[in-house]
Amino acid sequence: MAWWKAWDLTETLQSELSGKFERLIVALMYPPYRFEAKELHDAMKGLGTKEGVIIEILASRTKNQLREIMKAYEEDYGSSLEEDIRGDTSGYLERILVCLLQGSRDDVSGFVDPGQAVQDAQDLYAAGEKIHGTDEMKFITILCTRSATHLMRVFEEYEKIAGKSIDDSIQSETHGSLEEAMLTVVKCTRNLHSYFAERLYYALKGAGTRDGTLIRNIVSRSEIDLNLIKCQFTKMYGKTLSSMIVGDTSGDYKNALLNLVGSDS
């Protein structure tokens, strides 16, 4: 179906549906990269920026996925995603987001230079725990430009040097959205499926469902790795994603989510 025809259908659906169910169905009508472009655009429009949405998408996508999202964003909204992020954020948060968007982290070769990994770990220690004050740019540069396999080795070496995990150091040395962005990069590097399982769990846990997070993550991962995320979810929390959806949602919205998530077998 041509995108413009799908858009006509989307507008018709919006006039017929309402609430969370409408939001889910409309999300499903978007081609994959256009949906993520829309989520990023919505996170920046109007008063207040939803930094968590931007962090989640930019830290968890591959270089090729980000390239497609940037292309879709420019086609649909007539502006550059990088320029809009620069205009909507500031300071070290802006720097880490732009660095993530530029997609320098992917390295499918899986090659790790042990000496460079030790050097990076020492540089991170010197930039944080060893001195008074934190050299944020050193953290940003290493976290955003090294491959995942290399970073895994860096995290191991860091723990040997610092006597604590990189996560603990980030939590003690930074705060707010910058802390969230750095921790998200670390989590996605360690285990992408665990990261998404955690996002879904906290979207459903406690009073009130974070429907935006729930819809975005189920829709965007449904044709990529949702089955692997479901397995990780059960391992981490001792219950299935479906059971939490049943307990926390209702009606057509619940049924549509369960159809997307599929059986627990």
Backbone torsions as a table, in degrees:
resi	resn	phi	psi	omega
1	MET	NA	130.7	178.1
2	ALA	-62.8	148.5	-176.6
3	TRP	-60.8	-38.1	-178.6
4	TRP	-67.4	-33.5	176.3
5	LYS	-68.9	-41.0	177.2
6	ALA	-61.1	-36.6	-179.4
7	TRP	-65.9	-40.3	176.1
8	ASP	-59.3	-43.4	179.4
9	LEU	-65.3	-39.4	178.6
10	THR	-59.5	-44.5	-179.9
11	GLU	-64.6	-37.8	177.4
12	THR	-63.6	-45.0	179.4
13	LEU	-60.9	-41.1	-179.3
14	GLN	-61.5	-32.9	-179.9
15	SER	-76.0	-20.6	-176.6
16	GLU	-98.5	-25.0	-175.2
17	LEU	-109.1	174.4	178.1
18	SER	-153.4	163.8	172.2
19	GLY	64.8	-148.7	-174.5
20	LYS	-65.7	-35.8	179.1
21	PHE	-63.4	-42.5	176.3
22	GLU	-59.8	-45.4	-178.6
23	ARG	-59.4	-41.7	179.4
24	LEU	-67.2	-46.7	-177.8
25	ILE	-65.1	-41.3	178.0
26	VAL	-63.1	-41.0	177.8
27	ALA	-58.9	-39.4	-179.1
28	LEU	-70.0	-22.0	-179.5
29	MET	-77.6	-18.8	-178.8
30	TYR	-80.0	137.1	168.8
31	PRO	-60.0	149.9	-170.7
32	PRO	-44.9	-57.6	-174.0
33	TYR	-71.1	-28.9	177.9
34	ARG	-68.8	-32.6	177.8
35	PHE	-64.9	-45.1	-180.0
36	GLU	-67.2	-36.0	175.8
37	ALA	-61.7	-41.9	178.9
38	LYS	-63.3	-43.1	179.7
39	GLU	-61.6	-40.6	178.2
40	LEU	-67.1	-42.2	179.4
41	HIS	-62.8	-46.0	179.9
42	ASP	-63.6	-31.8	-179.5
43	ALA	-69.4	-21.5	-176.9
44	MET	-107.4	-13.8	-175.8
45	LYS	-82.2	154.6	178.7
46	GLY	74.5	-167.3	-178.3
47	LEU	-78.4	134.9	177.7
48	GLY	78.2	135.7	-179.5
49	THR	-106.3	135.4	176.8
50	LYS	-88.3	83.1	-175.6
51	GLU	-59.3	-34.7	-177.6
52	GLY	-58.9	-38.1	179.4
53	VAL	-66.6	-45.2	-178.6
54	ILE	-63.8	-45.2	179.3
55	ILE	-59.3	-49.0	-177.9
56	GLU	-55.5	-49.1	-175.6
57	ILE	-70.5	-46.8	-175.1
58	LEU	-69.2	-34.2	-176.8
59	ALA	-80.9	-18.0	-171.9
60	SER	-107.8	-4.0	-178.1
61	ARG	-101.2	154.0	178.5
62	THR	-79.0	170.5	178.7
63	LYS	-57.3	-45.4	-179.2
64	ASN	-66.2	-39.8	178.1
65	GLN	-63.4	-43.2	179.4
66	LEU	-62.9	-38.5	178.9
67	ARG	-61.0	-43.2	179.3
68	GLU	-67.7	-37.9	178.2
69	ILE	-64.3	-43.3	179.5
70	MET	-62.1	-40.4	179.4
71	LYS	-64.4	-47.4	179.4
72	ALA	-61.9	-39.8	-179.4
73	TYR	-61.1	-47.0	-178.6
74	GLU	-65.8	-39.7	179.4
75	GLU	-65.3	-40.7	-174.4
76	ASP	-85.6	-29.4	-173.9
77	TYR	-119.2	-2.4	173.1
78	GLY	68.2	19.7	176.8
79	SER	-143.9	165.7	-178.9
80	SER	-82.5	131.4	178.1
81	LEU	-60.1	-43.4	-180.0
82	GLU	-60.9	-43.9	-179.9
83	GLU	-65.1	-39.1	179.4
84	ASP	-66.3	-38.2	177.1
85	ILE	-66.1	-41.9	177.2
86	ARG	-60.7	-37.2	-178.2
87	GLY	-76.7	-20.4	-172.8
88	ASP	-106.2	-12.1	178.9
89	THR	-129.0	173.1	-178.7
90	SER	-150.7	170.7	174.4
91	GLY	63.2	-146.8	-177.0
92	TYR	-68.5	-27.7	176.7
93	LEU	-64.1	-45.3	177.0
94	GLU	-57.5	-43.1	-177.0
95	ARG	-64.6	-43.3	-178.6
96	ILE	-69.4	-37.4	179.8
97	LEU	-66.6	-44.0	178.8
98	VAL	-65.0	-39.8	178.6
99	CYS	-62.6	-42.0	177.7
100	LEU	-65.1	-41.7	-178.2
101	LEU	-63.4	-32.9	-179.0
102	GLN	-73.3	-9.3	167.9
103	GLY	56.9	55.9	179.1
104	SER	-95.1	3.4	-169.9
105	ARG	-86.9	-25.6	-172.0
106	ASP	-70.9	133.4	174.8
107	ASP	-150.3	95.0	-173.1
108	VAL	-72.3	-11.2	179.8
109	SER	-66.2	-28.0	-179.6
110	GLY	73.8	9.4	-179.1
111	PHE	-72.4	136.1	176.7
112	VAL	-126.0	127.4	174.2
113	ASP	-91.3	106.4	-175.6
114	PRO	-56.8	-39.1	180.0
115	GLY	-64.3	-41.5	179.0
116	GLN	-67.5	-35.8	178.9
117	ALA	-63.6	-42.2	177.5
118	VAL	-64.5	-42.9	179.4
119	GLN	-61.6	-43.9	178.6
120	ASP	-62.5	-40.8	179.0
121	ALA	-63.6	-42.2	178.1
122	GLN	-64.8	-39.7	178.6
123	ASP	-64.5	-40.2	177.9
124	LEU	-65.2	-41.2	178.9
125	TYR	-63.7	-43.9	179.1
126	ALA	-65.2	-32.1	-177.8
127	ALA	-79.2	-16.1	-175.4
128	GLY	-126.0	-80.0	-170.9
129	GLU	-66.7	-31.1	-170.0
130	LYS	-80.1	-25.0	-174.6
131	ILE	-117.8	163.8	174.0
132	HIS	-81.4	120.7	-173.1
133	GLY	92.1	161.4	-174.2
134	THR	-120.5	137.0	173.5
135	ASP	-88.8	86.7	-174.6
136	GLU	-59.9	-36.7	-176.5
137	MET	-64.6	-30.8	177.5
138	LYS	-66.1	-44.3	176.8
139	PHE	-60.3	-48.1	-177.6
140	ILE	-60.7	-46.0	-177.6
141	THR	-60.1	-47.7	-177.4
142	ILE	-70.0	-45.1	-178.4
143	LEU	-65.4	-31.2	-172.8
144	CYS	-99.5	-9.9	-176.6
145	THR	-118.7	-6.8	179.2
146	ARG	-96.7	151.3	178.5
147	SER	-70.7	162.1	-179.1
148	ALA	-61.5	-42.8	-178.7
149	THR	-64.8	-38.1	178.0
150	HIS	-66.5	-44.3	-179.2
151	LEU	-62.3	-36.6	177.8
152	MET	-57.6	-41.5	178.0
153	ARG	-68.5	-39.8	178.0
154	VAL	-59.8	-43.8	-179.4
155	PHE	-61.9	-39.6	177.5
156	GLU	-63.2	-47.9	-178.8
157	GLU	-65.2	-36.8	-179.9
158	TYR	-61.5	-43.7	-178.5
159	GLU	-62.9	-36.2	177.3
160	LYS	-64.8	-40.9	-176.8
161	ILE	-75.5	-46.7	-171.5
162	ALA	-89.1	-19.7	-176.7
163	GLY	73.0	15.5	176.8
164	LYS	-154.2	161.9	-177.0
165	SER	-75.4	159.9	176.3
166	ILE	-62.0	-34.4	178.2
167	ASP	-59.6	-47.3	-179.4
168	ASP	-61.9	-40.2	179.9
169	SER	-66.2	-42.8	178.7
170	ILE	-60.8	-42.3	-179.6
171	GLN	-65.1	-33.7	-178.8
172	SER	-85.7	-21.7	-174.2
173	GLU	-100.7	-20.5	-177.9
174	THR	-130.3	175.1	178.2
175	HIS	-154.1	171.2	174.8
176	GLY	64.9	-145.4	-175.2
177	SER	-67.4	-31.0	177.8
178	LEU	-65.3	-43.7	176.5
179	GLU	-59.0	-46.4	-179.9
180	GLU	-59.9	-42.3	-178.8
181	ALA	-64.7	-46.3	-179.5
182	MET	-64.4	-44.1	179.9
183	LEU	-64.6	-34.9	178.6
184	THR	-65.4	-41.7	177.0
185	VAL	-60.2	-43.7	-179.9
186	VAL	-62.8	-46.6	-179.1
187	LYS	-63.1	-43.8	-179.4
188	CYS	-67.4	-30.9	177.7
189	THR	-68.7	-44.1	-176.9
190	ARG	-68.3	-50.5	-177.2
191	ASN	-163.5	102.2	-176.7
192	LEU	-60.6	-38.5	-178.1
193	HIS	-68.5	-35.6	175.8
194	SER	-65.0	-39.2	179.7
195	TYR	-60.8	-48.7	-178.5
196	PHE	-68.9	-35.2	176.3
197	ALA	-60.0	-42.3	179.4
198	GLU	-65.2	-41.9	179.0
199	ARG	-60.6	-43.2	-179.3
200	LEU	-68.6	-39.5	-179.3
201	TYR	-61.6	-48.6	-177.6
202	TYR	-74.2	-17.8	173.1
203	ALA	-71.1	-28.2	-176.6
204	LEU	-100.9	-22.6	-172.5
205	LYS	-76.3	146.1	172.5
206	GLY	78.2	-170.0	-177.3
207	ALA	-74.6	128.3	177.7
208	GLY	80.1	130.5	179.8
209	THR	-94.4	135.8	173.7
210	ARG	-84.8	85.7	-170.5
211	ASP	-65.4	-35.4	179.1
212	GLY	-59.3	-46.6	179.4
213	THR	-65.6	-42.5	-179.0
214	LEU	-62.1	-51.0	-178.6
215	ILE	-63.6	-48.1	-176.2
216	ARG	-59.1	-44.6	-175.1
217	ASN	-76.1	-36.6	177.6
218	ILE	-69.5	-45.6	-179.0
219	VAL	-65.6	-46.5	-174.2
220	SER	-72.1	-24.9	-179.8
221	ARG	-102.2	-3.5	-172.1
222	SER	-60.4	-31.2	-179.6
223	GLU	-108.6	13.4	-179.7
224	ILE	-115.2	-68.3	-172.2
225	ASP	-148.1	27.2	-176.1
226	LEU	-61.7	-34.7	178.6
227	ASN	-63.1	-39.2	178.2
228	LEU	-68.9	-37.1	177.8
229	ILE	-65.1	-41.3	178.3
230	LYS	-60.1	-43.4	178.9
231	CYS	-62.3	-43.6	-179.8
232	GLN	-65.9	-37.6	178.2
233	PHE	-57.9	-48.6	-179.1
234	THR	-64.2	-40.7	178.0
235	LYS	-61.7	-42.7	-174.1
236	MET	-77.2	-35.2	-169.7
237	TYR	-118.6	-2.8	175.9
238	GLY	68.4	17.4	176.0
239	LYS	-149.5	160.4	-177.1
240	THR	-87.1	156.3	175.4
241	LEU	-60.9	-41.7	179.7
242	SER	-58.7	-43.1	-177.7
243	SER	-64.2	-35.5	178.6
244	MET	-72.7	-35.2	176.8
245	ILE	-64.3	-43.2	178.8
246	VAL	-60.0	-41.3	-177.3
247	GLY	-76.9	-14.9	-170.9
248	ASP	-120.3	-8.7	-179.0
249	THR	-130.9	175.7	-177.8
250	SER	-152.5	167.3	172.2
251	GLY	63.8	-150.0	-178.8
252	ASP	-61.4	-34.5	179.0
253	TYR	-60.0	-48.1	178.5
254	LYS	-61.1	-46.9	-177.4
255	ASN	-62.7	-40.4	179.7
256	ALA	-66.0	-42.4	177.9
257	LEU	-61.5	-43.7	-179.1
258	LEU	-65.2	-35.6	176.4
259	ASN	-64.0	-38.3	179.2
260	LEU	-70.3	-42.2	-176.8
261	VAL	-71.9	-32.8	177.9
262	GLY	80.5	-177.9	-175.8
263	SER	-73.4	162.9	-178.6
264	ASP	-87.4	-4.9	-176.7
265	SER	-72.2	NA	NA
